[in-house]
């Protein structure tokens, strides 16, 4: 070994979820790489990107948890955002070039009335500076080349939109929205409704599904921790699945489930707990997180429909739990 070469530190097979509070100026991928290095993890992924301009909650998945990252992509998101009235930019945020400056003549009732127009189902045209693809190429590549391509409006839902502070020209609000919602575009559209334009200057994600910033940690805090303390920051794999109904299987059914076999719902000792929106249905059609009754081990996620429990994603590291001799007799 050459004197200048350092021995490679072995990576670990690590399973769990890290709730990271990402700082401004860092890309989601850069944050993932740094966290993966600090935890010496073999396999890691994130649950959807957060723009460098934005800060806040970025759940990072390690090992078996990466199988369930898609479920958070589907979840509702909550943000706190500040928009600046009177200025439109090329990107809809503070990183873009100023396109237009307009006079601002608003008061609190007008702002409240404008916000009310954007609650519930709305249509949004995705911004040109986004990762959506057209003919295999991200829209932001067209935008950087000075090209504008036609984008179809998409239906999204604004579940909550509340005013937090007004210090004209800045307006701060909190929004809980469905997947696919662009808060930059929401700020621009509110500015258009007010007749003065707007762009986003601050964006902080505070929640994804049932996950919040309450137990999140920054990279700076992780860097000064001891290794054991870093590991203690990891939440279990099923932290991503807390909104799913829970089902426990006995040893025999659990073994068949881990082998990828479909199980008849009528043969299960525990009925499938229905989701609230499915309560009125005649037949159960829902996704559940599945555990083994014997030791509480998470086995994976399944879909219960048409009288069958069908495995979707399995935990390959789930320990084998063989029946005891007393059970075999």
C-alpha positions, 0 to 999 in steps of 0.5 A: 500500500502506498503511504498516501493511500488510506485503507478503505473503511468497510460498509455495513448492512444497515436497515432503517430510516434517518429523518434528516433536516436538510439545510439550504444549498445542499442537493438531496443526493449530496445529503444522502452521500454524506449521511451514507458515509457517516453511517458507513452504510452499504445501501441507501436512498432518499424518498424524493428530492428536495430542492437545494433552495429548500430545507427541512424533512428529507427521510433517508432509507437504508437497507431494507427500508429502501423497498418502501421509499416509493410509499412516501413519494405518494404521501401528502407533504407539508411546507412552510413557505415565504413568497415575495410579492411584486417580482416574477422570476424565470424559475419561480424562486429566488434563484431565477432571473427577474422577469418583471417587477410590479407594484404591490397594493394588497391588504390582509383581506385580499391576501386571505381571499386569494389563498381561499381560491387555492384550497381544495382540488386545483390545476397546476401547470408544472414549471419549466425548471423541473425534473419532469421529462419530455421526450426523455429529457428533463424540462429544466434542460429545455429551460436552460437552453431558452426553450419553452415546451407545452406542459399539460395542467395537472390536478393536485389537491391543497388540503390546507393553506393557512396564512402565517405572517404578512410583512409586505412584500413578504407573505408566509404560509403553511400548505399541506398538499398532495403529491406532485404539487409545486409550491413555487407554482402555487406562490406564482399563481397566488401572486397572479391572483393578487395582480402583482406576481410573486416568487418563492424566497423560503421553502421548508418541508415540515412533514411527509405523511405521518413523519415530521421534523420533531425527531429529525437531525441535521448533518452537522449534528451527525458529524460530531456524534459518536458512531453509536449515537448516529446509529441510535438516530435510525428509526425502524423500517416500518416508520415509513409504513405507520399509516398502513393498517397492521396485520399479524400472521401466525408462524405457518402463514408467516413462512408462506408469506415470506415465500411469496405465497398468496394467502386466502383471507378467510383462512387468516385468524385475524381479519384485515383492518379496513382503511377508513375510506374502504369501510363502506365497501362490500369487499376489503381492498387495502394495503397492510403492513404484515408482522409475525405474531411470534416475535413481532418481526416486520415481514413486508407489505401486502395488498388485501383484495378479492379475498386474497392477501398478496405479498407486494414487498418482502423483508428478506432479512426477516429472521426465520422463526421456527415453531418450538418443539412444544408447538410441533407436538 
